[in-house]
Amino acid sequence: MNTCGNYRTNFINTEMEYKSFTPSFINKPFDWSDKEITLMLEQAMLYIGELNAYSTLVPDVDFFIKMHIIKEATTSSKIEGTKTDIDDVVMPKSEVNPEKRDDWTEVHNYIKSMNHAISELSNLPLSIRLLKETHKILLSGVRGEHKYPGDIRTSQNWIGGSGPKDAFFVPPHFDEVPALLSDLESFWHNKSLGIPNLIKAAISHYQFETIHPFCDGNGRIGRLLITLQLVELGILQKPSLYLSAFFEKHKGSYYDSLTMVRSSGSMEQWLKFFLSGLIDTSKNGKETLQAIVNLRKIYDDKMLGFGKRVKLARELLLHLFTVPVMTINNIASYLKVTYVTALRLVADFQDAEILKETTGLSKNRIFVLEDYLNLFK
């Protein structure tokens, strides 16, 4: 028997059968034999610690983390097939190419769902209830809205192929899902297992993706689960680490590593892949924060020449770190100033090469904090 689960034969009707995979319960002690995992675990904690140091010491870091969330939403959605990139996502919906607006809306739903989940961690423990709330926001009013937003599935789903008979992978039968989710939730909060928290996060992601508890949106919720778990466990001081970019870059290895657990019964290859993602992403996250600090110093130095508009300029710059694409009207509304004052301030930003106009038009112009936005590409 596969120690990580087994296959179950199901019948669609008397003439058609298919096999679904039922993962083993995970709320139990776990150990590994590959010494490389222990070394990688130590490395991952070191680099996450360095990222934490930056994320807690950088002034106004929450403004930058909002851009991290936008990048994560964009990348995680891209894995699922959306065509929107970060340049489109930060634009007002009215300025987005009509053929991309559905994708834009899906990504912005993901941003809303992520922000909700992260904020709710201070009120709710990590739970299936929280994931259901997050899922409801993710799929409401978009192309997946017919896939029962916020509800655990009561039908069979599958990955690849035209049906469960020829699918690449078939998750457990829906009648097994409640017990598997109960076990997963117990695993999250069981402090007596003696399993390192990063290993618990890796196993949790594998288990969630294998259960595939929703009709749609499982990949996005499962990737968000990683960050939520690391924040709740106290490993991340701020929600500043997201693995979707690593998974997207190494998509083949990501799916192969998950599949290997189900086929071989061993979790160890998946653990090494997951830990390598944490190491790589933590390094990149620290470098991005370093680059932001350096760029902000350059911006601050340039704004010293703005005279009496310096205070307004600094207020606008902080907002641009969250919304790096704006119009004159947007700026006037945000700062509560006249259109003429906003126009003059933007002219200062352009002269200092902080903002760049992107349309080339005389009206309805759009201004981008380009050097900052490029850090997230």
N, C-alpha and C positions, 0 to 999 in steps of 0.2 A: 504494500500500500504506500502511496505517496505520503510522506510525513507532513506535507503542507496542504493536503486535501485529497479528494478523490472525485472521480467522474460518476455522474448519476444518469441513468437512462430515463428519458421522458418521452411521452407520446403526445403528438399534436392531434392525431386521430388514430384509428386502428391500423392505418396503413403507413404512417410516417412517424419515425422515432428520431430523437436527437439526444446528444449527451451534453449535459451542463457540468460545469466544474464547481464543486463545493469546497471552499477553503476550510482548513481545520480551524478550530477556535484558537485564539492567540493569547487569551488571558491566562498565561501560565509562564513559568520560568523559561528562559531562552539563553543558550550559550553558543559559541562558535569555536571552530578549530583553526581557522586561517589567521595566523599571527599578523598578517598585513592589515586586517580589519582593526586590530588594536592600535597599530601605529597610525592608521588613517584617522581613527577616532580622536587620538591625541592631537593630530594636526588640525583637524576640523575645529576642535574646541579652542585651540590657540588662535586661529584666524577669525573665528566668530567673536572671540574676546577682543581682538583688535578692532573689529568692526563696531562692536558695542562701545568701545572707548571713544571712537569718532562720533558715533551717533548720539552719545550723551554729552559730549563736550562741544560739538559744533553749535554755535548760536542759531536759534530759529530753525533747528533741524527738521521740525515738523512740516515746514514749507517744502523742503526738499523731498521728504518722504512721500508727500502727495504725488510728486512726479514719479517716484519709484512705483507707486501704486498704478499710475497711469501706464507706465511702461509694462508692468506685470500684466495688467488687464489686456493690453494690446498683444503682448507675446502669447499669453495663455490662450486668448481667443484665436490667434493665428494658427496655433496647433490644431484647433478644431475647424479651421477652414475659412475664417474671415479674411478679407482682403485689405482691411484698413491698416495703415501703418501709423506710427506715432504722430507724424506731421498732420494727418487727417484728424486724429483723435483730439488733439488740442485745439482744433479749429471750431468756431461756432457751427452748429449743425446747418445753418442756412448757407454757409460758405462751402460745404462739402459737396462734391460731385453727387448728383441725385442717385446714380447707380451704386454709390457706396454708403448711402444713408442708413440702410438696414444694418450693415456691418457696424457703422458708427454707433447706432443705437444699442446693438448687442454689447459692444465694448463698454459703453457708458453704463449699461445695466450692470456689467461686471464690476465697474468702479464703485457704483452704489452698493452692490452686495458686499464687496470687500470692506468698504468703509463701515457698513453696518456691522459686519461680523467682528471687526477689530474693536469698534467702540463698545459692542455688547459684551466683550470679554470682561469688562469691569463690572458687569451686572449679572452675567450668566457664566457658569463654568462651560468649558468646551463640552458640547453635547450634541446628540442627534437633533434635538430640538433647535439648537442654534444653526446647525447646517441646513435644516429644513427651511428656517426663516430666510437664510441666505440664498438658498436655491429658489425660493419663491420670488425674491427680488430679481435674481439673475434672469429668469425666464419669463417674467410677466411682461406682456405687451410686445414681445418680439417673436421671431419665427418658431421658437420652442414653446410658445404659450399653450399649445394643444398637448404638450407633454406633461401635464399635471404639475405645474410649479408648486414646490413645497410639499409634495406628497411622495411617500415611498411607493415604489412601483408595485402593482398587483398583476403584472403580466411579465412574460419572458422578454428580455432584451438580448441583444447580441452585438458583436463588433465585427464588421466586415461581412461580405456576402449579402445575399438577398433574403436570408432567413436563418434560423438556428441550425438548419440541416447542413448548410454549406458555409457557415460563419467561420471567421478566423478564431474567435473565442466566444464562448457562451457562458455568461456568469451564472451563479446558482439560481435554481428555480425560485420563483417569488415566495413560495411558502416557507423557504428556509431563511429569507432575508431578515425578518424580525429578530430571530435568535442570534444571527450573526452580528447584527448591529448592536444588540444588547451586550454581547461579548466584547465587541470593539470598544464600546463606551466604558465598560468595566475595566478594560485594559488601560485606557487613558488615565484612569484615576487610581489604579492599583499601585500603591507605593511600596508594596512588600515583595515585588518580583525581583528586585536587584538588577534590573536591566538599565544600562546607561540611557539617558533621555534621548540622545541622538539616534540610538538604535531603535528606541520605541517609536520615534517619529518616522523612521524608515519603514518599519514593519507596519505602522498604521497606514501609511500611504499605499503600500502594496495591498493591504487587506481591503481598504476602502475601494480601490480601483478594481479589485477582484470581485468584491460583492456587487459593485455597480448598482447602488440602491435606487437610483432615480432613472426615469425613462430617458432623460437627456441631461447634459450638463455635468456628468460625473467627472470628466477630466478636469474641468475648471474648478469645481468644488474640491476635488481631491488635491489639486496643487495648492489651493488656498489653505486647505487643512494643515499643510506642512508649516506655514508661517503662523497660523493660529496656535498650533501646538507648541511651537518654539517660544512664542510669546507667553503663553499660559505657564509653561514650565520654568519661565524665568531665564531661559537661555538667551533670548533676545530682549534687550531693554526697550527697544523700539522696533516696530514692524518694518525693518529695513532690509530683509533678506527674502528673495523670491527666486525659486528654482526654474521657472518656466523657460527663461532664456537658455539655460543649460540644457534642459530637456529638449527644447526645440532645436538647438544646435546639434545635439546627439540623439535625434529622434529614433533612429534605428536601434542604437544601443539601449535606449530607454525601454522600448517595447520588448527587445530581446531579453533584457535583464528581468523584466516582469514575467515574461513567458517562461524563462528558465526555472523560476521558482516553481511554477505549476507543473512543468514537465519533469524536473529532476528531483523535486522534493527538498531542495537546498535553498536557503535564503541568502547564502554568503555572497554570491556574485551580485545580487541586487544590493546588498549592504555596501559593497565596495563602490558600485556605481553611484549610489546615493551619497555616500561620504565624499566621493570625488567631486560631486556637484556642490556640496556644501563648501568644500575647500576652495574651489574655483570661484564660486559666486561670492564668498566672503572676501576673497582677495580683490575681485573686481569692484565690489561694493565699497571697500575701503578706498580704493584708488579713485572711484567716482567722487566720494566725499572730499578727498584731498583736492581733486581738481575743482570742485565747487568752491571750496574755501579760497583757493588761489584766484579763481575767476571773480569771486565776490570782492576780494581785495582790489583787483584791477578796476571793477565797476565803481567801488567806493572812492578810489583815487580820482577817477574821471569825474565823478559827481561833485567833487569839491569845488569845481569851477562853475557850478550852476547858480551861485549867488543866493538870492532869497528863495529860490525854488528847491534848495537842497533837501529840506525836510519833506516836501511833497515827493521829491524824486526818490528818497529812501523808502517812503511808504509804498510808492508804486513798484519799486524794484522787488520788495518783499512779496508783493502780490504776483508779480511776473514769475517768481520762482515756482508758483503753483499754477498760474495761467500764463504761459509764455507767449501766447498769441492774443492780441487785442486790437480793437479799433479805437479811434478817438472817442467815439461815443461811449464805448465800454469804460475807457479810462476816466472820462468826465463823470460818469455815473458812479464808478467805484470810489473815486476821490472826493465826490460831492463838490465839484468845481465847475466853472463854466466851460463851454466848448473851447473858447479862445484860450483859456488858461491851460487846458489839456493839450491843445494844439502846440502852444509854445513849449510845454514840457517835453512833448514828444520830439519837437525839433531839437531841443537840447540833447535828448537821448540819441537822436540820429547823428548829430554833429560829433558826439563823443564816440560814435560807432558802437553803441550799446544795443540799440534797436535797429532792425532792418525792415524796410518796407518791401513787401513781396509781390504786390499786384501790378505795380507800374501804372496804376490808374490815378486820376486826379480826384476821384470821389470813391467812397466806400473802401478806403485803403486799409490794409491789414499790416500790423507791425509785429515782428517776431524777435524774441530774445534768442537769436540764432545760436551763438556760441554755447549758451547754457543748454538749449534743447539738444544740440549735437552730442552732449555728454551722455545722453540717455539712448542714443541710437546704437 
